[in-house]
Every structure is written in C-alpha cells, then in structure tokens.
Amino acid sequence: MRNIFGQVFMCGVVAALIYGCDSAPEQATDKTAEPAGLESVVREGFFSDLPRFVDVTGIRQIGVEAGRTQAALERLNMRHDMIIGHHQNRIKGAKILDFGSYDGRWTYAAIKAGADHVTGIEINDEFVAQATQNLEELGVSSDKYDFIVSDLLAALKDIEPGEYDGAICAGIYYHITYHVELMDELKRLDLDWVIMDTSVVVSDKPIVQWSLSPYGLEGTPSVSAVELVATEAGLEYEHVPLEENASLGMWDYNAGNRVTMTLF
C-alpha cells in the first residue's frame, strides 16, 4: 500500500509546495461585498444558542463583522447536520473517539446526540482546558467524556481493537502528514464507522498539496487521494450529500474544497 501511495504522494509534491501560508480554504482572499441574501434570518440549528463555539476567524471573504458572525453560525449549524445529524443512528449509544477535539464542540454535539461516551484526543493542552471548561459550564457529566493531551497517532496506538465503536475526524486530516498511517490505525481499531470532514484539493488525481503553516508541514489531499488511501487500508466509504442551496458560509463545500464522508 505504501508503494502505491508513495507514487500519488509525489504527484502531490509536484502539485504544490507552498511556504508561509495555510492551504485550508479558510485562507481565501477577502471580499468586501456582502453576498446576496446575507440579511436573511439564519436557520435555527444545534449551535444557534451556543455562541461559545462560533468562530469567525476563518470567515474572511465577507468584509462585514455581522455578516461573518452570521455566516459562521450558519456554517456551524450546517456542518452539524452533516457530521452529527446525518449519523444520528450511528452515534446514539456509541463509545466514540474525537480526533483533534479542539474546544469540545463535536464532543459536546455527539454527547447531546446520545453518545454513551466520547474521548477527545488533542495535542494542544490549552484547547483541552478550554474544551473541559466548555463541557463543565454546559452541565455535561464528567463520566460522559474525557480528553487526552497527545499526538493523535501516539494516542491511537495505545487503544485496543474494539474498544471504541466509532470516531469523528473533523477538521484535522488536512493538518497532518501521516494520512496512510492514520487510515491503517482506523482499520486496526476495528471501528464500525468514522466520520471524516476535511478540506481537500480540487483534482481528479489522487494528490496531496503540501504547505507550511504556523504548526508545521501539512498535507491537504484530494478527494480521490482520501478514497484511495481508505480503500488500500481495507475501508469502504460513502459521501454525505451537501444540502441544496447551502451557500451562506459553506463556500468551500460548494466549491468542492471540503467534503464530509463516512468510512466503514
């Protein structure tokens, strides 16, 4: 498998090696004009009453602060529908891993969707402290979750196969360089399912676009690269459909620069 991926990996190196900027779509060029329909009421969703999780940092193509906040909330609610809502039946009663758990938003959402227990894995101890505070303030019982401060691969190697039912891998796969190794670990852990939400490079070829961010070297794969590595690891996949007219705040999904998938 590594010989096969090595070839497509080199295609990605040829595709791009960008220094000094993040490859994620959130780094798009600013636009000062509000998009059409921005003044419309944002649809109610899971995060509508959870402003602590609304982050406008990545909403840069809308030049008006109120517009960025609205777009960020709409985006978070739609992502919840794709990551959590679409997988409600899988999540309910499950013991789940949350990769790159950040501020605890998906840990919290999974628990509210009926997860039996969620273990977040996050390398940044400040994010873990923030996530813990968020869940405590939201009244989540401490026996429903725990957080591990660790590199993702290192933490997974300490977990026995069958220990968990599923995993949420949202917003991290394009920040790593060990795409093949992670897929191998997902297979070894014998998970029933993995929810994958990731930025991707638009290409028909299985490539990885490399960039240097403040956190180090990162690799953003194309959709076909994700599919190839999953298949070679012995995993199947299906794509979660994007809601029609999902325009506000979902520019990267609409443009094919981000996808949500289910691996099983």
Protein Blocks (a to p, Z undefined) as FASTA:
>chain_A
ZZmmmmmmmmmmmmpccehiafbfklpccdfbdcehklpccdddfklmmmklpcfklmmm
bcbfklmmmmmmmmmmmmmmmmmmmmmmmmnopacddehklnommmmmmmmnopabdcdd
dfblklmmmmmmmmmmnopafklgccddddfklmmmmpcehkambdcdehklmmccklmm
mmmmmmmnopabdcddddddddfbdcddddddfkbccddddfklmmmmmmmnopacdddd
ddehilgoplmmmnopaccdddZZ
